[in-house]
């Protein structure tokens, strides 16, 4: 194989490497952004006593409703956190996969560069 053919192969690998590293950067940015997102849902009414004081609503039905709302929000926050953790895990796996692919491409580029340097044209 001549230097020109080897150079074409090197250029193809280089193009793939550039694409893979761009994808890695994009996924790492997404992962970083998602990591910074809070999944906590706060209960603005704080508790039953706040409702009783601020809205003059009291009694067993309001106390029960407060408890139910707090539980609902806590459960939703927990589910959101679970989804977030799952997505972060999948992003990490994909990033690792792409890093392995990039390492293979880099190795191929180095091998072709070496071969180009040591190939003599007839």
C-alpha positions in Angstrom: 0.0 0.0 0.0 1.4 3.4 -0.9 1.6 6.5 1.2 -1.4 8.1 -0.5 -3.7 5.2 0.4 -2.3 5.1 3.9 -2.9 8.9 4.2 -6.5 8.5 3.1 -7.0 5.8 5.8 -5.4 8.1 8.4 -7.7 11.0 7.4 -10.7 8.8 7.7 -9.6 7.7 11.2 -8.9 11.3 12.2 -12.3 12.4 11.1 -14.0 9.6 13.1 -11.8 10.5 16.1 -12.9 14.1 15.9 -16.5 13.1 15.8 -16.1 10.7 18.7 -14.3 13.2 20.9 -17.0 15.9 20.1 -19.6 13.4 21.2 -17.7 12.7 24.4 -17.5 16.4 25.1 -21.2 16.9 24.5 -22.2 14.0 26.7 -19.9 15.1 29.5 -21.5 18.6 29.3 -25.0 17.0 29.5 -23.9 14.9 32.4 -22.5 17.8 34.2 -25.6 19.9 33.7 -27.9 17.0 34.9 -25.7 16.4 37.9 -26.4 20.0 39.0 -30.2 19.7 38.8 -32.0 19.3 42.1 -34.8 16.8 42.1 -36.2 18.0 45.4 -39.7 19.3 45.4 -40.3 21.6 48.4 -43.6 21.8 50.2 -44.4 25.5 50.3 -46.9 25.3 53.0 -44.3 23.8 55.3 -46.6 21.8 57.5 -50.0 21.6 59.1 -49.4 24.4 61.6 -48.6 26.8 58.8 -51.9 26.1 57.1 -53.7 26.4 60.4 -52.1 29.8 61.1 -52.0 31.4 57.7 -55.3 30.2 56.3 -57.3 29.6 59.5 -57.9 26.0 58.4 -57.6 23.4 61.0 -58.9 20.0 62.0 -58.3 16.4 61.1 -59.1 16.7 57.3 -56.6 19.5 56.8 -54.0 17.8 58.9 -54.5 14.6 56.9 -54.4 16.4 53.6 -51.1 18.1 54.6 -49.6 14.7 55.5 -50.8 13.3 52.2 -49.4 16.2 50.2 -46.0 16.0 51.9 -45.8 12.3 51.2 -46.8 12.8 47.6 -44.1 15.4 47.1 -41.4 13.3 48.9 -42.3 10.2 46.7 -42.2 12.3 43.5 -38.8 13.7 44.5 -37.5 10.2 45.2 -38.8 9.0 41.8 -37.2 11.9 40.0 -33.9 11.3 41.8 -34.1 7.6 40.7 -34.6 8.6 37.1 -31.8 11.1 37.3 -29.4 8.5 38.7 -30.4 6.1 36.0 -29.8 8.6 33.2 -26.4 9.6 34.8 -25.4 6.0 34.9 -26.3 5.5 31.2 -24.5 8.7 30.3 -21.4 7.5 32.1 -21.5 4.1 30.4 -21.9 5.8 27.0 -19.0 8.2 27.7 -16.8 5.2 28.7 -17.7 3.4 25.6 -16.9 6.4 23.4 -13.6 6.9 25.3 -12.6 3.3 24.5 -13.6 3.8 20.8 -11.4 7.0 20.8 -8.5 5.1 22.3 -8.8 2.5 19.5 -9.0 5.2 16.9 -6.0 6.9 18.4 -4.0 3.7 18.3 -5.0 3.1 14.7 -3.9 6.7 13.8 -0.5 6.2 15.5 0.0 2.9 13.7 -0.9 4.4 10.3 1.4 7.4 11.0 4.2 5.1 11.8 3.5 3.1 8.7 3.4 6.2 6.5 6.7 7.4 7.9 8.3 4.0 7.2 6.8 3.4 3.8 9.0 3.9 0.8 7.4 4.8 -2.5 8.6 2.8 -5.5 
